[in-house]
Amino acid sequence: MTNSSGSDDGTILKDKWSKVAQRLRVELGEDLYTSWFKRMEAERRDDDTIVVSVPTRFLRNWIQTHYFERLLKLCDAELGGVSNVDIRVRPRGTPVVPAVPEPNEQAGKREADGFVQRPSAHSNRAVARIPGGRPGIGDGGATLDHSLEFDTFLVGKSNVLAHAAAVRAADAEINAPSGFNPLYIHSQSGLGKSHLLNAVAAHIRNSRPNRKVLYVTAERFMYQFKAALNAKDMLSFKDHFQGTDVLLIDDFQFLTGKAMQQEFCHTFNSLVDSKRQVVIAADLPPAQLDNIDARMRSRLAGGLVVDIEPPELELRQEILKARIADAARRDPNVVIDDGIVTFISDRIRGGGRELEGALTRVIATQQLTKSQITVDMAAVAIRDLVNPSNGQRVKIDDILRIIGKHYNVPKADLLSPRRARSIVRPRQIGMYLAKTLTTRSLPEIGRRFGGRDHSTVLHAVRKIETLMQQDDKMAREVQLLVRLLEHP
C-alpha cells in the first residue's frame, strides 16, 4: 500500500490537489466552488483511494450527494489510478489552508460577496454571535407569539387551504416532509400568514420537542448573515440554518442582495434535497418576486403555493365576535350586539388587523363618551377606515341584494306575490329604501319590485316610517341597511 504521508509525497499530493481544486473552480464557477470545496483538504492517498476532509458533516453529505462523481473524475485525471474518494469530517477548529492560493486583491471581493474562510483555532478574530444563543450556533429565530396557534386561527373559505397545508406541514415526520416542499403561503398583509407560521413552530415544539425548528423573518436572516460575515464565521451560519429540521421564513419578499439570496438558495436546496420541510410566507406569489433570482422563483413555485384571500363576511363576523369576547373578558362593561358586528364586518373588508382596529375605535369611543354603542356612533368612529363610496348612487338591484342577504330571503321571493310576513316586511323595507335612497318614481319602484302598483309602494313607505317611529329596533335596523348601501 502506498501511503503519501511522507514530506515528499505530501508535497506531490498537495500540488496535484491544487490542480484538482483549480479545475473544480473553473468548472463550477467561483460561487459554487467557494461554498462547497474551498474548505476541502487532501489528507493522503491510500492506494487507489484519495482521503479528503471537510469541516462539517453537512458539507460531506452535500458533496457526496451532488458532486462525488465529478470529484472522483477530476482526482483520477490529475493523480491517476484513483477509483475512490473517501470524504471525512476533520476535528472542529482545524486550520484550513486554501488549495488554490488567492490574490490579495480578490480576497476583499469574496468577503463582500459572503464567501469567506473560517478562521483557524488560533485566530483572535471575533466569532459571530447569532442573537438568541451561543456564538454562531444559538436558536437565532424570531420570538414566537404564543397566542398565535392553530387553536386561535379562525378558518373560513378564504383561508381553509392554507390552514390545512400548514397543519400537514406541522404534523410531518422527520425526513418525511408533507408531500409539498416547500410550502409557500402568500397574501396581503394582515390576513394570517405569520399566525400560521407561528402555529407550525409552536405545534412542532410542543409535540416533537427534539425536532429542530427555526422561525425567522427575512430581515433577521439578513442580519445574521451580515453578523457572521463581519466576524468571518460563515461556517457557523451555514451549520445553524442548514442543520434545522423545519425552516420557517416570514416576509420573504424583503430578502435582498445577491450574496444573501445565494446563501439562502444554498440553504433552501440543502434542506429540500435532504427531505426537511421549508415553509415560506410572503406578500406576493413567487412569480411576482422581481427582486429574487429567477431560478429561486422557479424552485419556490415547484412546491405548493397557496394564497389567503381577504376574509368573507361570515369569517369577518367570527373574527369580530372573538375579539369582542377577548375585550369582554378584560372589561365586563364591553357589550356589543350583533347589529354592530354586522355593520362593522360589512364596512371593513380587510383582515383581522383592520377589524380589530375598527373594534378598538368603537369601544374607545363608547368608553370616552360614556354613550351607548349604536350604529350611528360606530359609523362615526370608523368613518376614516372605510373607503369612500366615490359618489356612487344606490341602485335598486343593490337594495334587493342587501335586503335578501340581511333577511335571508331569495330575490325571487321578494319579487313574487307571496304574502308571508317573513317576506312582506323585508319587501316593504326594500321599497322604503328605494324611495329614500334613489330618484326612482313610485310606479318605477313598483315595477322593479315584481310589477306592483304605485299605491302598494306608497303604503309600504308609510308603514315603515310609522314602524321606525314606534320601534327603536326597527329604526336601528333600517339605519344599518342605509349605511350598508351608502358605504358598500
Helices and strands as residue ranges (DSSP letters): H 7-28, H 30-36, E 41-46, E 49-54, H 57-66, H 68-79, E 84-89, H 104-113, G 150-152, H 160-171, E 183-187, H 193-207, E 213-217, H 218-230, H 234-242, E 246-250, G 252-254, H 258-273, E 277-282, G 286-288, H 294-301, E 304-308, H 313-330, H 338-347, H 352-369, H 375-381, G 383-385, H 396-407, H 411-415, H 421-437, H 442-448, H 454-470, H 472-486
